[in-house]
Amino acid sequence: MFILVSESNSVLEEVMLSAAVQVGEVRMQTDLNEKLDRIGDRLRVERTKAGISQRELARRLGLSPSLISQIESGLSKPSVGTLYAIVTELGLSLDRIIRGDQFEQPGTAPPATSIESVVRPHQRKAIDLDSGVRWEELSTTDEDGVDFLEAIYEVGGASTPDATLMRHHGREYGYIVSGTLSVQIGFVRYDLAPGDSIAFDSTEPHRLFNDGDVPVRAIWFVEGRGSDHRNDPLPG
């Protein structure tokens, strides 16, 4: 009898511990979502620090002032191309915009241990962009000019909402996990299946899109992206 009661208590403790862990993960994800909802505020703050008005930023990027206002107020989400254009023009890293108050200037953070370098799926910081694209950060480090992401393209999702191509400083490396991602570089189109990889100079006009019937999951790495003002949309 005593053994049965002991085993029952052990099972109950395991159930309670599992429930506590799940509640903690939900709270952590909710906290992350709340912080990521403030991306528009962060863009506004950084634009103001740079001494650039919404109208001037819109003029430099070839966008409407109302779109800049809607993005900063959280009423609209930027596309991949638009977000890259804004952060590049303001001389920012994606890390600073995604992490917000948790961002530390490169070189100021203490060296990461092997434990701190691990990112669990529920710990990823993510942003949902316009036109069906989601970015999830795969690194805990704050490295200037480096973006290490899992990119998810929903059916019909694209890096730009129309047929325009984008360009920016840096070099990109991609690996397709599932689905088929189409990548147009200049006049050439590549259809990448699971297991395929690609690398190209980001200053080449390019566009990523999902013409398939299932979502695309890809690992994407961009290095050397900086404020070189070569990110203006080009005719598709």
N, C-alpha and C positions, 0 to 999 in steps of 0.2 A: 504493500500500500504506500509506504513511504517513498519508494522508488518511483511509482507512478506519479505521485504528486510532484516530486522533484523534476521529472521529465516535463510535466505539464507546465510548471513554472518556467522552465528553461525555454519551452516553445513560446510561452507568453512574452517572455523578455525579448526573444528574437523578433517577434511580431511588432512589439512596441518600439524596438530600436529601428526596425525597418521603416515604420511609419514616421518616426522622428526624422530620419534621414530624408525621406521623401518630402516632408513638410519643409525641411531646411533647404532642399534643392528648389522647391517651388518659390520660397521666399527670396532666394538668391536670384532666380530668373526674373521674378517680378521687379526686384531692385534694379537689375540690369536693364530691363525694358524701360523703366521709368527714367533712368539716366540717358538711354539712347533716344528717348523722345525729345531730349533737349538739344539735339544736334543743331536745329535751326537757331536756337539761342547762342550756341557756341560760334556758329558762323557769323551771326550778327555782331557778337562781341569782338571777334578777330577782325572783322571788316572795319568796325569802329576804331579799333586800336591802330589799324593801318591808315586811318584818316581818309577812307574812301566812302563816298556816298553810295546808296543803292543804285542811283541813276548812273553814276560813273562806272561802277562795277558792271552793271548791265551793258553799258556801252562798250566796255573793253571786251566783253565776252560775246557780244552780239545777241544778247537776250533782252527780254522786256523787263523794265523795272518792277512791274507787278509780279512777275515770276520770282524775282529775287525776294520781294516782300513776302510772298506766300510761302516760300521755302523757309525763310527766317522765322515766320510766325507759326510754322508747323502745319499750315493748311495744305501744303503740297510737298511731295517728295521729289528730290532731284533724280534724274537718270544718272547712270554711271558716267556718261560723258560730261554732264553738267556738274556733278560733284567734283570730278577730276579737274574741270576747268576752274571752278571756284577756289579749291584749295591750292591749286598751282598758282593762280593769279595772286592769292594772298600769301604765298610762300609758306604754306602749312603742310604738315604730313597728315595722312589719313588717321594715323595713330592718335594724334592730338585731338582730332574731331571725334573719333569713336570713343576714346577713353575719357575725354573731358578732364575733370579734376584729378583723375588718377594718372594722367600723363606726366612723365618725368623727362626732362631734357636729356638727350643722349649723352652718356658720359657722367651723369650726375647720380644715377641709380647705383646701388651696391651690386656687385657681381651676383648673378643669379645662381642658385644652387641647382642641382639636378632635380630636386622636388619642385622648386619654383618655376622651372622651365616646362613643366607638364601642364597641359590644358585639357581638362575633361570636357566632353561635349556640352554639358549643361553650364559650363563656366565661360563659354565663348561669348565675346561681345559681338553683336551683329547689328547690321542696319539693313532695312528693307528699302530698296530704291524704286524709283518709278519704272514702269514698263516691265514689271515682273522679274526683278533681279534682287537677290539677297547675298550679302557678304557676311561671312563669319571669320573673325580673326583666329588664326591658328598659333599665334605666338604670344608670349607674355612679355617679350622684350620691347623696348622703345628704341628702335633703330631708325635713324634718320634716313629717308629715301628708300625704305624697304617696306613692301606690303606683302604679307604672307597670308593667303586667304583660302577658304573654301567658297567657291562661287556657285550659286544655285540659280539656274535660269528656268523659270516656269515655261510651260508651253506658250509660245509667242513672245517670250521675254527677249530683250535685246539691250545692248549697252547704250544705244541711242534709240529714242522712240520712233524715228523715221529712218529714211535710207541714208542719212548723213554719216560720214565717217569721222572719227576722232583721232587726235594724235597728241602726244605729250612726251616729255623727256623720259628716257629710261629704256629698259629692255624687259620683255615679258616672257615667262615660261609657264606653260600650262599642261596639265595632265587630266584626261577625261576619265572619271570614275564610272559614270553611268549616263545613258542617253547619248544623243548625237548633237554636238555643238558645231555650228557653222561659223567659220572665221573668214572674213573678207579682208585681205591686205592689198591695198591698191585695187587692181583690176582682177586679182586672182582670189577665188573662193576655195576654201578647204573645208570638207565635212569630216569632223573628227569623231570616231567611234570610241567606245570604252577601251582603254589601254593605249590609245593614241596620245602623242604629246606634240607640243609645238613650241617654238621659240622664235621671237622676232623683235626687231627694233621698234620701240613704241612711237618713234618719230614718223614712222610710215603710217599713212592714213589707214585706219582699220575699224572694224565693227564686228562684234560678237553677237550671235543671235541663235535662237532655238526654233527651227522650222519643223521640228518633229512632233510626235504626239505624246511624249512623256517628258517629265522634267529632266534637266541636265544637272549633274553634280560634277564639279571639276575643282582640282587644286590649282591655285594660281599664285604666281610669285612675280612681283614687279620690283626691280631694283633700279636705283639711280634716278628716280623721278624727282624732278626739282622744278623751280620756278624759272622756266626758260621762255614762257609765253609762246610756245609753239602748239598750243592746244585748240586753236580755233577750228570749229566744225568745217568740214569740206564737203562739197557736193558728192552725193552717193551715186 
